[in-house]
Amino acid sequence: MVEQGKFTFANLDWNAALKNPAFIRGLLPKDNSVRAWLLAQIEKHNAPVKEVEIIRKPVIRARDDKVWIKKNNFQFSGIRKRKPEGRMPTFKMNRPATHAQYQRHSVHLLSNILNVRSNASPFTLVIDDLNQRAMPFVGELIRRALSRNVNVIVVALEGTHFHPAVRTVRPSVDDSAEQILKDISEAMDRAKESIVIVDHLYELVNVKNVDMVDLFNLVAIDYASTLVGVYHQDMVPSHMLVPRRHEVLKTYLPSPLSYLKHFATAVINCKSFAHVLAAKAAKERSLEEPTHGLLHEAEGVVQSLDANDNQGIVLEAEFRRQSGREESEVFFLRTARPADYNVPLENLPYGTLRQEFVILLEQQPTYNNKEVIGDINARNDIVEATFKLSLTDKQKQAREGVVLPYTDAQKGEGGEGGRILYDMGAEDDFDEEEDEI
């Protein structure tokens, strides 16, 4: 006979136990009763599992964080080798189980690019236009790179003012493509790891005729560094400006933007926050998404009034993993504040980043505020016209005093065979002879 306490279920061999007649008789007694200890075990087994909520405290980075700051980056001699900064997982990572985990995972992907982490994205393509320039994103990228003691190189084709710690390469009119690549190489020789930012990628590739393959191999392969290029969508593609004798060929040429997207390991599209709010308001009302700037196709209009919103910038990011899988998400990057960074150490222009402040767009409070969306809809309901459509009080009284010709028929007195209801005025000329006819 089996009694409670003589064995434990954790160490029980059920295959052997079910073959034991004594064990079966202990589970199924003759009086058809169930043992109390068995009921307790069944109740314990069927008890719901309590979900434990894990509260993550915000991690504040130290002022002298050794993981953040790259020491001896400018005292380098040896072979450059691209290697991950953290320990690579030895197991296959599953997809995030909860929405909170997915949010942290997505923010981590963009944070790696902003923080210039090794192997995060060898070539990042940033797309902007007149309605939202990429300078807020590029400025934050430069600020974090300088705080990590990374060699920052800007190929300035349109920019004029940069931080003194940034090394600038300014191609002249007569510089060839080989000379530009040589200048970039000399600027990267001084450090182990660098980041090269091209502020006008279209002009560098299509006007200066720098081969994109050579530029990528130089930065990402030879120097194991990071390349970031800014492409302006408001530029007219060069294949649209070819002579007429080549009109047959231009149909088969890929656009410069498609050509650059082929190389990019991450594509970031910059959007104005005000335009994103307007698009959301139109979507909630099942209306067509509004267009801005050149897409508005209005004569003389190249930029909207609410372009380059100072609240922050919306980033539509697409990350391309080594496995070939793409991950896309929309982020919101607000303007950096002095409290976001620690006091800089000696010989560093910026301090370490205290805490990550880039978030998903769905986490932005204004984006989820129904009152803000309602105000946008109210402004859109106002019809813009050169004349006034509303009535004054005097006009409303005059309109209410007008007697309509069908008012007698609504009194319920019955019709009179199609009699015309008309009251003659003083200006009417009544002729009895014509009336008899």
C-alpha positions as CSV (number, residue, x, y, z in Angstrom):
1,M,0.0,0.0,0.0
2,V,1.3,3.4,-0.9
3,E,1.3,6.1,1.7
4,Q,2.1,9.8,1.6
5,G,5.7,10.6,2.5
6,K,7.3,7.4,1.4
7,F,8.3,8.7,-2.0
8,T,8.6,11.9,-3.9
9,F,7.0,12.6,-7.2
10,A,10.2,14.3,-8.5
11,N,12.1,11.0,-8.2
12,L,9.3,8.7,-9.1
13,D,9.7,6.3,-12.1
14,W,6.1,6.1,-13.4
15,N,6.9,3.3,-15.8
16,A,7.9,1.1,-13.0
17,A,5.3,2.3,-10.6
18,L,2.4,1.7,-12.8
19,K,3.5,-2.0,-13.2
20,N,3.4,-2.4,-9.4
21,P,0.0,-3.8,-8.3
22,A,0.5,-2.4,-4.8
23,F,0.9,1.1,-6.2
24,I,-2.2,0.7,-8.3
25,R,-4.2,-0.5,-5.3
26,G,-3.0,2.5,-3.4
27,L,-4.2,4.9,-6.0
28,L,-7.5,3.1,-6.6
29,P,-8.8,1.7,-3.3
30,K,-11.9,-0.5,-3.1
31,D,-14.2,2.1,-1.7
32,N,-13.6,4.3,-4.8
33,S,-12.3,7.1,-2.6
34,V,-9.3,9.3,-3.6
35,R,-6.4,9.8,-1.2
36,A,-6.1,13.2,0.3
37,W,-2.4,13.4,-0.6
38,L,-3.3,12.6,-4.2
39,L,-5.9,15.4,-4.3
40,A,-3.3,17.8,-2.9
41,Q,-0.8,16.9,-5.6
42,I,-3.4,17.3,-8.3
43,E,-4.5,20.7,-7.0
44,K,-0.9,21.8,-6.8
45,H,-0.2,20.6,-10.3
46,N,-3.2,22.4,-11.8
47,A,-2.7,25.6,-9.8
48,P,-2.2,28.6,-12.2
49,V,1.3,30.0,-12.5
50,K,1.6,33.5,-11.1
51,E,3.2,35.9,-13.4
52,V,6.0,37.9,-11.8
53,E,6.3,41.4,-13.1
54,I,10.0,42.4,-13.5
55,I,10.5,46.1,-12.9
56,R,13.7,47.3,-14.6
57,K,15.4,50.2,-13.0
58,P,16.9,52.7,-15.4
59,V,20.6,52.2,-15.7
60,I,22.6,55.5,-15.4
61,R,26.0,55.2,-17.1
62,A,29.0,56.3,-15.1
63,R,31.1,59.3,-16.0
64,D,34.2,57.1,-16.6
65,D,32.5,54.1,-18.1
66,K,35.3,51.9,-19.5
67,V,32.9,50.1,-21.8
68,W,31.6,53.3,-23.3
69,I,35.0,55.2,-23.8
70,K,37.4,53.7,-26.3
71,K,40.8,54.1,-24.7
72,N,44.0,54.5,-26.7
73,N,42.0,54.8,-29.9
74,F,44.4,57.4,-31.3
75,Q,47.5,55.5,-30.1
76,F,47.2,52.6,-32.5
77,S,49.8,50.5,-34.2
78,G,48.9,47.1,-35.7
79,I,46.3,45.4,-37.7
80,R,42.7,46.7,-37.7
81,K,40.2,44.0,-37.1
82,R,36.4,44.3,-36.8
83,K,35.2,42.4,-33.8
84,P,32.1,42.7,-31.6
85,E,32.2,44.7,-28.5
86,G,30.1,42.3,-26.5
87,R,30.0,38.5,-26.1
88,M,28.2,36.8,-29.0
89,P,25.4,34.5,-28.0
90,T,26.1,30.8,-28.3
91,F,22.5,29.8,-28.8
92,K,19.8,30.7,-31.3
93,M,17.9,33.8,-30.0
94,N,14.1,33.6,-30.1
95,R,11.8,36.4,-30.9
96,P,10.7,38.6,-28.0
97,A,7.9,37.0,-26.0
98,T,6.3,40.2,-24.7
99,H,5.7,43.6,-26.2
100,A,8.0,45.2,-23.6
101,Q,10.8,42.9,-24.7
102,Y,10.1,43.8,-28.4
103,Q,10.3,47.5,-27.6
104,R,13.7,47.1,-25.8
105,H,15.0,44.9,-28.6
106,S,14.0,47.5,-31.3
107,V,15.4,50.5,-29.3
108,H,18.6,48.5,-28.8
109,L,19.1,48.1,-32.6
110,L,18.9,51.8,-33.3
111,S,21.0,52.6,-30.1
112,N,23.8,50.5,-31.5
113,I,24.0,52.6,-34.6
114,L,23.8,55.9,-32.7
115,N,26.5,54.7,-30.3
116,V,28.8,53.7,-33.1
117,R,29.0,50.1,-31.9
118,S,31.2,47.7,-33.8
119,N,29.4,45.6,-36.4
120,A,26.2,47.4,-35.8
121,S,26.0,48.7,-39.4
122,P,29.1,49.1,-41.6
123,F,27.1,51.4,-44.0
124,T,24.1,53.4,-42.8
125,L,22.1,55.3,-45.4
126,V,20.2,58.3,-44.1
127,I,17.5,59.7,-46.4
128,D,16.1,63.2,-45.9
129,D,14.4,66.0,-47.8
130,L,13.6,69.7,-47.3
131,N,10.7,68.9,-45.0
132,Q,13.0,67.1,-42.5
133,R,16.8,67.4,-42.7
134,A,19.0,64.7,-41.2
135,M,21.1,67.1,-39.2
136,P,19.4,66.3,-35.8
137,F,20.2,62.6,-36.3
138,V,23.7,63.3,-37.7
139,G,24.4,65.8,-34.9
140,E,23.5,63.2,-32.2
141,L,25.6,60.6,-34.0
142,I,28.7,63.0,-33.9
143,R,28.1,63.9,-30.3
144,R,28.0,60.3,-29.1
145,A,31.0,59.3,-31.3
146,L,33.1,62.1,-29.8
147,S,32.0,61.1,-26.3
148,R,33.3,57.6,-27.0
149,N,36.7,58.9,-28.2
150,V,36.0,57.7,-31.8
151,N,37.7,59.5,-34.7
152,V,35.0,61.5,-36.5
153,I,35.5,62.4,-40.1
154,V,33.0,64.5,-42.1
155,V,33.3,64.7,-45.9
156,A,31.8,68.2,-46.1
157,L,30.2,68.9,-49.5
158,E,27.6,71.3,-48.2
159,G,28.2,71.8,-44.4
160,T,30.4,74.6,-43.1
161,H,30.4,74.5,-39.3
162,F,31.4,71.4,-37.3
163,H,32.8,70.8,-33.8
164,P,36.5,71.5,-33.6
165,A,37.2,67.9,-32.6
166,V,35.7,66.7,-36.0
167,R,38.2,66.2,-38.8
168,T,36.8,67.7,-42.0
169,V,37.6,66.6,-45.5
170,R,36.5,69.4,-48.0
171,P,36.9,68.3,-51.6
172,S,37.7,71.1,-53.9
173,V,36.3,71.6,-57.4
174,D,39.4,70.2,-59.1
175,D,39.8,67.2,-56.8
176,S,39.5,63.8,-58.4
177,A,37.9,60.7,-57.0
178,E,41.3,59.2,-56.2
179,Q,42.4,62.4,-54.3
180,I,39.2,62.4,-52.2
181,L,39.7,58.7,-51.2
182,K,43.3,59.5,-50.4
183,D,42.3,62.4,-48.1
184,I,39.8,60.1,-46.3
185,S,42.4,57.4,-45.9
186,E,44.9,59.9,-44.4
187,A,42.2,61.1,-41.9
188,M,41.6,57.6,-40.8
189,D,45.2,56.6,-40.3
190,R,45.4,58.4,-37.0
191,A,43.0,56.1,-35.1
192,K,42.1,52.5,-34.7
193,E,38.3,53.0,-35.2
194,S,36.7,55.9,-37.1
195,I,33.3,57.0,-38.4
196,V,33.1,58.7,-41.8
197,I,30.0,60.8,-42.5
198,V,29.3,62.1,-46.0
199,D,26.8,65.0,-45.7
200,H,25.9,64.9,-49.5
201,L,26.2,61.4,-50.8
202,Y,24.6,62.2,-54.1
203,E,27.2,64.8,-55.1
204,L,30.1,62.6,-54.0
205,V,29.0,59.7,-56.1
206,N,27.3,61.3,-59.1
207,V,29.2,64.6,-59.4
208,K,32.7,63.8,-57.9
209,N,32.4,60.3,-59.5
210,V,33.6,58.5,-56.4
211,D,33.0,54.8,-56.8
212,M,30.7,53.6,-54.0
213,V,32.4,50.2,-53.9
214,D,35.8,51.7,-53.4
215,L,34.5,54.0,-50.7
216,F,32.9,51.1,-48.9
217,N,35.9,48.9,-49.1
218,L,38.2,51.7,-47.9
219,V,36.1,52.5,-44.8
220,A,34.4,49.3,-43.8
221,I,37.0,46.7,-45.0
222,D,40.4,48.2,-44.9
223,Y,40.0,50.4,-41.8
224,A,37.2,48.4,-40.1
225,S,35.2,51.6,-39.5
226,T,31.7,52.9,-40.0
227,L,30.4,54.7,-43.0
228,V,27.3,57.0,-42.8
229,G,25.9,58.7,-45.9
230,V,23.2,61.3,-46.2
231,Y,21.1,61.3,-49.4
232,H,18.7,64.2,-50.2
233,Q,15.5,63.0,-51.9
234,D,14.8,66.4,-53.3
235,M,17.8,66.0,-55.8
236,V,17.0,65.4,-59.4
237,P,18.4,62.0,-60.4
238,S,21.2,62.3,-63.0
239,H,19.7,59.6,-65.2
240,M,16.8,62.0,-65.8
241,L,19.2,64.6,-67.2
242,V,20.9,62.6,-69.9
243,P,20.8,63.9,-73.5
244,R,18.0,62.8,-75.8
245,R,20.1,60.4,-77.7
246,H,20.3,58.3,-74.5
247,E,16.6,58.4,-73.7
248,V,16.4,54.6,-74.5
249,L,19.1,53.8,-72.0
250,K,17.8,55.9,-69.1
251,T,14.8,53.6,-68.7
252,Y,17.0,50.7,-67.7
253,L,19.3,52.6,-65.4
254,P,18.7,52.2,-61.7
255,S,18.1,55.4,-59.7
256,P,21.0,56.6,-57.5
257,L,18.9,55.9,-54.4
258,S,18.2,52.3,-55.4
259,Y,21.8,51.9,-56.1
260,L,22.8,53.1,-52.6
261,K,20.2,51.1,-50.9
262,H,21.7,48.0,-52.3
263,F,24.9,48.6,-50.3
264,A,23.3,49.8,-47.1
265,T,23.2,47.6,-44.1
266,A,20.7,50.0,-42.4
267,V,18.4,52.6,-44.1
268,I,17.0,55.4,-42.0
269,N,14.3,57.7,-43.5
270,C,13.8,61.1,-41.7
271,K,10.3,62.4,-41.2
272,S,8.9,65.6,-39.6
273,F,7.1,64.9,-36.4
274,A,4.3,67.4,-37.3
275,H,3.8,65.7,-40.7
276,V,3.6,62.3,-39.0
277,L,0.9,63.6,-36.6
278,A,-1.1,65.0,-39.6
279,A,-0.8,61.6,-41.4
280,K,-2.1,59.8,-38.3
281,A,-5.0,62.2,-37.9
282,A,-6.0,61.7,-41.6
283,K,-5.7,57.9,-41.2
284,E,-8.0,57.9,-38.2
285,R,-10.7,59.7,-40.3
286,S,-10.1,57.4,-43.3
287,L,-8.9,60.3,-45.3
288,E,-6.0,60.4,-47.8
289,E,-2.7,61.0,-46.3
290,P,-1.6,64.7,-46.8
291,T,1.4,65.5,-48.9
292,H,4.0,68.1,-48.1
293,G,6.7,70.0,-49.9
294,L,7.5,68.9,-53.5
295,L,5.0,66.1,-53.2
296,H,2.2,68.6,-52.9
297,E,2.9,69.6,-56.5
298,A,2.0,73.2,-55.9
299,E,3.7,75.8,-58.0
300,G,6.5,77.5,-56.1
301,V,6.1,75.3,-53.0
302,V,9.2,73.4,-52.0
303,Q,8.8,73.2,-48.2
304,S,5.9,73.1,-45.8
305,L,5.4,75.6,-43.0
306,D,5.6,72.9,-40.3
307,A,8.7,71.3,-41.7
308,N,11.7,70.4,-39.5
309,D,9.7,70.2,-36.3
310,N,11.8,71.3,-33.3
311,Q,10.1,68.7,-30.9
312,G,12.1,65.9,-32.4
313,I,12.7,63.8,-35.5
314,V,10.9,60.6,-36.6
315,L,13.1,57.9,-37.9
316,E,11.8,55.1,-40.1
317,A,14.6,52.6,-39.8
318,E,15.2,49.3,-41.6
319,F,17.9,47.0,-40.2
320,R,19.4,44.3,-42.4
321,R,20.8,41.4,-40.4
322,Q,23.6,39.1,-41.4
323,S,21.0,36.3,-41.8
324,G,19.2,38.4,-44.5
325,R,16.2,39.1,-42.3
326,E,15.0,42.7,-42.3
327,E,13.6,44.4,-39.2
328,S,11.7,47.7,-39.6
329,E,10.4,50.0,-36.9
330,V,9.6,53.7,-36.4
331,F,11.5,55.7,-33.7
332,F,11.3,59.1,-32.2
333,L,14.5,61.0,-31.4
334,R,14.0,64.1,-29.3
335,T,16.5,67.0,-29.1
336,A,19.4,66.2,-26.7
337,R,19.6,68.1,-23.4
338,P,22.6,68.9,-21.3
339,A,21.3,66.6,-18.6
340,D,21.5,63.6,-20.9
341,Y,25.3,63.6,-20.8
342,N,27.7,63.4,-17.9
343,V,30.5,65.9,-17.2
344,P,33.2,65.2,-19.8
345,L,36.5,63.8,-18.8
346,E,39.8,65.4,-19.6
347,N,40.6,65.6,-23.3
348,L,37.1,64.6,-24.3
349,P,34.7,67.1,-25.8
350,Y,31.5,65.4,-24.5
351,G,30.7,63.3,-21.5
352,T,29.3,59.8,-21.5
353,L,25.7,59.3,-22.3
354,R,23.8,58.9,-19.0
355,Q,20.7,57.1,-20.4
356,E,19.3,56.2,-23.8
357,F,16.5,58.6,-24.8
358,V,15.5,57.3,-28.2
359,I,12.1,55.6,-28.1
360,L,9.6,54.0,-30.4
361,L,7.1,56.3,-31.9
362,E,4.3,54.5,-30.2
363,Q,5.8,55.4,-26.9
364,Q,5.8,59.1,-27.6
365,P,3.2,60.8,-25.4
366,T,2.1,63.4,-28.0
367,Y,1.7,60.8,-30.7
368,N,-0.8,58.9,-28.5
369,N,-2.6,62.0,-27.2
370,K,-6.1,62.1,-28.6
371,E,-6.5,65.8,-27.8
372,V,-3.6,66.7,-30.0
373,I,-5.0,64.6,-32.9
374,G,-8.4,66.3,-32.3
375,D,-6.8,69.7,-32.6
376,I,-5.1,68.7,-35.9
377,N,-8.5,67.5,-37.2
378,A,-10.2,70.7,-36.2
379,R,-7.6,72.8,-38.0
380,N,-8.0,70.6,-41.1
381,D,-11.8,71.2,-41.0
382,I,-11.4,74.9,-41.5
383,V,-11.9,75.7,-45.2
384,E,-9.3,78.1,-46.4
385,A,-11.0,80.7,-48.8
386,T,-10.6,84.4,-49.7
387,F,-14.2,85.2,-48.7
388,K,-16.2,84.7,-45.5
389,L,-18.7,81.8,-45.6
390,S,-20.4,82.5,-42.2
391,L,-23.5,84.7,-41.8
392,T,-23.9,87.7,-39.5
393,D,-26.8,88.1,-37.1
394,K,-28.6,90.5,-39.3
395,Q,-28.3,88.1,-42.3
396,K,-29.7,85.3,-40.2
397,Q,-32.7,87.3,-39.2
398,A,-33.4,88.3,-42.8
399,R,-33.1,84.6,-43.8
400,E,-35.6,83.5,-41.2
401,G,-38.1,86.2,-42.3
402,V,-38.4,84.9,-45.8
403,V,-41.7,83.1,-46.4
404,L,-41.2,80.1,-48.7
405,P,-43.9,79.4,-51.4
406,Y,-44.7,75.9,-50.0
407,T,-45.5,77.1,-46.5
408,D,-49.3,77.1,-47.2
409,A,-49.3,73.5,-48.3
410,Q,-47.8,72.5,-44.9
411,K,-50.8,74.0,-43.0
412,G,-53.0,71.0,-43.9
413,E,-55.8,73.0,-45.5
414,G,-55.7,71.0,-48.8
415,G,-54.8,72.1,-52.3
416,E,-56.7,74.4,-54.6
417,G,-56.0,72.8,-57.9
418,G,-52.5,74.1,-58.6
419,R,-53.1,77.7,-57.7
420,I,-50.0,79.8,-57.9
421,L,-49.3,81.4,-54.5
422,Y,-48.0,84.8,-55.2
423,D,-48.4,88.1,-53.4
424,M,-48.2,91.1,-55.7
425,G,-45.9,93.9,-54.7
426,A,-46.0,97.7,-55.4
427,E,-43.6,97.3,-58.3
428,D,-45.7,94.7,-60.1
429,D,-47.7,96.0,-63.2
430,F,-51.1,94.2,-63.3
431,D,-52.9,94.1,-66.6
432,E,-56.5,92.7,-66.4
433,E,-56.7,92.0,-70.1
434,E,-53.6,89.9,-70.1
435,D,-54.8,88.1,-66.9
436,E,-58.1,87.1,-68.7
437,I,-56.1,85.6,-71.6
